[in-house]
Amino acid sequence: MYKTKAYSAASATSPLASAAIPRRDPTERDVQIEILFCGICHSDLHSVRNEWSSIMPTTYPIVPGHEIVGRVTKVGSAVTRYKPGDLAAVGCLVDSDGTCPQCKAGLEQLCPNQTFTFNAPDRHGTAPVTYGGYSGSIVVDERFVLRVPANLNLAGAAPLLCAGITTYSPMRRWGVTKGKKVGVVGLGGLGHMGVKFARAFGAQVVVFTTSPNKTEDAHRLGADEVVVSRNADEMQKHAGSFDFILDTIAADHDINAYLNLLAHDATLTLVGAPEKPLAVSAFALLFGRRNLAGSLIGGIAETQEMLDFCGKHNITADVEVIPIQKVNEAYERLLKSDVKYRFSIDMASLKSE
C-alpha cells in the first residue's frame, strides 16, 4: 500500500481540500496510472453534497472523479495489454462480477455487482470505499483500463469517459447513422458531445434549447438547425419527423413536447436525470407507437470503441482546464452552467500541494 495526494470532502457541507489517500500496491492483474487530467462531472457534485442520498448515499471522506486520463507507471505480472509509458484511461467503473449475463454480454454498466470508481465499497479493502480521480494516481484491474488514441488532446479526452460514452452509447444502440434525423435536447456538457457524435455519424442534427444565444455555438459544434423550444411554431414544424432524440436535460421539463416530435417507432432516450419524475402522456407514446428509453454510460468494450471512434474523427470535449486548487469555484460555476462545456482538472497542479 502507498499514499498519494488527492482532494477530498469530509462532509456534505465541506469544501474539497488537500488530503493523502491510500492506494493498493498493484496485484498481478493491476495497472497503476499517474493521473494527468480528470474531468468534472455533475455527478461528482451531487455525490460530494450527498444529493443522491436516497439511491447512493455518500460515505465520507469522498474523493470524486471518474473521467480519468493518465500514463501507466507500473503493471502487474499478468498484465498483457499495457506497459509503462502507455496512455490510459479509467471511466465510471473499476470492477464488476464478470459472471452475470450482463457482464458476459459486455454490459458491465448493468452488472448488479458493479464497483463504481468512487464512493463504492472497495473490494480490495484498501479503504472503506473507492477513491476517484481527483488524485495523483490510481490502481485499476486491467479489464477496466482503456487505451487513449495518441492524437487526442488529453484534457479534452478526459470527459469522454463519462459525457462521451453516455451520449455515444444510446446513439449506437438505437441506430443513429447517415441520413437519420436526430434531435439533441439541451446544449451542455452532455448535449455538446451528443451534437459532435451525431454529426460524425452523418445524421441531420437539430439542437433544442431554451437559450437563443446558444444558436451560434450549436452550429459551430455541428448542428444543422437550432430550435428554441419555447417557440411553439418552431416545435410544431418538426412534429412526427425525428428518428431519434437524445434528451440531456437534468431539470424538470415537458417531455411530451419532444415525444410528439418522434416519427413512428422512433425513440427518445433520457440521459439526463431530473430530480422529480416526469409526467409522460400515454397518448404521446400510443399514437405513433413511439418509444421512451433510458441509457447509462456503456460497457468497457463499447467505451473503447467510442474512444477509437473519437481518435478517428478527432473528437474531444470542449473544456476549460483548471488547477485542482480551483475545484470548489468550478463546482459553484457548474451550478450556474458557467462553463463551455466541461471542466478538466490539470492534475499536475496537485504536485504543489
N, C-alpha and C positions, 0 to 999 in steps of 0.2 A: 504494500500500500504506500502511496505517496500523497503529498499535498500539492494543490495547485491554486492559484489565485482565482477569485470569482467575485461576482456581485450578487448579493442575496438580499432577501427581505425577511425580517424577523417576525413580522405580523402583517395583518391586512391593512394596517394604517401606517406601517413603517416605510420609509423610502428604501430603495435598493442601495446597498452600501458595500464597500470592500470587505472581503472575507477570505478565508482559506478553507478549502473543502477537500475531503479525501477522494481519491480515485484508486481503484484496484490496480495492482500490477497486472499487465497483460497475461492472460492464460494462453494456452496453445492455439486457441481459435480467435484470439482478440487482436484488434488493430488499435494502436494508440495514435491519436491525432492531435497535432498542435492546431488550435483553432485560430484561423486568420480573420474570418468575418462571421458574424451571426446576425441574421435578420430579426427584426422586432415584429411579432405577430400580435394582433389584438387579443388573441387568447392568452398571451403572456400576461397582459394587463389584467384580464379577467381572473386569471389564476392567482396572481400576486395579491389582488384585492379580495380574493375568496368570493367572487361574484357568481361562481357556479357551484356554490356550496351544496345545493340540493342534489347535484348529479356527480360531481367530483370535488369534494371538499379539499382544501389546501392543507398540506402538512408543512409546518414551518420548522426551520428556515427553508425558503424556496429559492432555487436558482433556475430561472426560466430560460427559454431559448431552445427552439427545435428547427432552426433554419441555419445549419452549420456547414461551413466550408473551411477546409484546412489542409494541412500537409501531414502525411504519415511519417511518424518518427520511430515507430517500433512495431514489429509484428510477431505473433506467436509462431511456434514451430510448425503448426499445422496449417497456417495461412498460405493460400496459393495465389490469391487474386491481387494482392497488394504487396508493395515493398516500400521501405523507407524512401521518402522523397516524392512519392506519388501524391497528386492532388486527390482529395477525397471529400465526401460529404455525408452528413447524417441528417435525416429528417425527423418526423414526429414519432417514430418507433425505434426501439433498440432491442426488442425481443418479442417473440410470440411462441406458442407451444409447438408449432411445427408439425403437429399431428392431426389437427382438426380438419374437417372438409374445406374450410375457408383457406387455411394455410396451404393445403395441398393444391388448391386451385389458384394460388398466387395472390390471395386476397388477405394478406396479413392484417390489413387495417380493419377487417371484420372479425378477427380472431377473438373469441371470448376471453382469452388469457393473454392478451397483448400487454406489452410493457411500454408505456409512453416514455419519451426521452427525459421528461422531468415530472416530478410530483406523482410518481407511481412507485409501488413497492419495489425495492431493489432486491432482485432475486439472488444477487451475489453477496448481500449482507454488508456491503461497504458502508452504507449509510441507511437510515430508515426509509428514505425514498431516493429515486434517481434525481440527479442534478444535471441541469441542461447546459446550454451553450454559452451563457454569459460567463465564460470561464476560460482559463488558459489552455486546457487540454481535456480530452475525453477518451475513454476506452470503451470500444463497442465490438460486439461479436461481428466477425467478418460478414456474416449473412445480411447484416443491416447497414453495411457500409456501401456507399455509392461512388462511382467514378465521375469526375467532373471534366468535361471537354476542355482541353487546354486553351482553346481560342476564346473562351468566355471571360468577361470581366468578373473577377471573383466577388467583389462587393455586390454586384447586381445578380450574381448567380445564387447567393445565399437564400433570398426569398423564394427561389424556385422550389425549395424543399418543402414548402407548405403552400404558399399562394400559387405557385406554379402547378404543382400536382393536383391541387384542389380544383383548379379550373380546367386543366388538361384532361383529367380522367373522365369526367362526365361527357366532354365533347367526343372523346374516343368511344365511350360506352354507348352513346346514342347517335353515333354515325355522322358526325359533322365532317363533311367533305366538300370538294369543289362543287359549286352550283347550289349548295344549300343556303337557305336564308336563316340567319342566326341573329337573335337578339341578346344583348348583354344589358342587364338592368343594374345600373349603378356604375360609376367610374371611380373606384377607389383602389385599394391595394389588390383586391381580387379582380375587380372589373377590368382594370387596365391590362392584367395578364390575360383575361378572357378575350379581350379585343385582339391582342397580339396573336394568340393561338388560333382564333377563328380566322383571322386574316391569313396566317401561314397555312392553314388547312384549305384555303381557297374559297371560303364561304363569302357570301354577301353579308356584311356586318352592319347591324343597326344598334346604336347605343341609346338607351333610355336613361334620362337624367332629369332631376328637378332643377338643375342649375344651368341656365343658358350660357353662363360664362365658361362652361366646360366644353363647348362645341368645338372650338379650335383645337384643343388638346386631344379630343376624341378622334378627330380627323388625322392628327399627327400620328396617333398610335395605330391607325389603320381602319377606322370606321368609315364606311361608305355614306352613312347617314346618321344624323343625331336627331332624336325626338325628345322634345320637352314634355315629360309625361303628364304635366298638369294641363296641357293643351288637348282638350277632348277631340278636336277636329283632327289634329295630327295623329292621335292614337287611333281614331276610327279609320283613318286612311289605310292602316295596316291590318285591320281585322281579318282573322282567318288566314293569314299568309305565312306564318313562320313555321319552319321545320323544327326548330329547337330554340329555346330561350333559357339562358343562364341567369338566375336571379341571385345576385350577390349581396342584397340588402340585409343588414342585420337589425334594422329598425322596423317598427310597425308600418305596414303599407298595404294597399289594396291589391292583393294578388290576383283577384278576379279580373282586374283591368288587363293583366298580362295573359291570363289563361284564355281570354277571348281573342287574343291575337294569334293563337296557335291554329295551324291547319289541322285537318282531321288526322288522328293517330299520331299527332306530334306531341312533344314532351317539353314541359317546363321543369327544370331541375333547380332545387334550392341548394345553395352552398353557404348562404348567409344564415345566421341563426337568431331571428328576432326573439326577444325576451318573452313576449306573450304569444300564445297560439294565434295563428292567422285564421280569419273567417273565410272559409272556402265555400263557394256556391256550388252545390251539386250540379246545377244546370250548366255551369261553365264547363264542367267535365263531361256531362252526359251528351250534350249537343256538340257533336264533333268528335266524340269518342277520344277525348284528349287525356293525356297522362300528366300527373303531378308526381315528381320524384325527388329524392334527396341523394346527396353524394358526399362521401367523406374521404379525403385525400386519395391514396391509391396504394396498391401493393408495391413491394420492393422492385419486382421486375418492371412494372409499369412506370415506376418513378425513374428507373434507369433509362427506360425508353424515352420518357419525357426529357431527361437531361440530354440524351443523344440527339433528340429532335431539336432541342434548343441550340446545341452545338452546330447542327447542320444549317439552321436558319438564323443563327446568331441572335437568339432571343434571350434577353435578361430582363429583370425588373428594373423600372426606373427608381433609383434610390437616392436618398440623401445620406451620405456617410457621416457618422458621428463618432466621437470618442466615447468610451464607456462612462466617463465622468458626466456626460450629458443625458444619461438614460432616463433619469427622473423627469427632466424637462421634456424629453421626447414623449414620455407617457402622457404628459399634460397636453402636448400638442396633438397627440394621436386622438385624444378625446374630442378635439376641435376639428378633426380631419385636416390638420395643418401640415400636410406632407404630401409630396408628389413623388412616388406613391407609396414607398416603403422606406423605413429607416433600416440602415445596415450598420452594425457596430464594427468599427475597426478594432479588433481585439489586441493589436499591438499596443494600444493605449493602456491596456491593463498592466503592462510591464512596469509602468511608472508608479503603480500603487505600492 
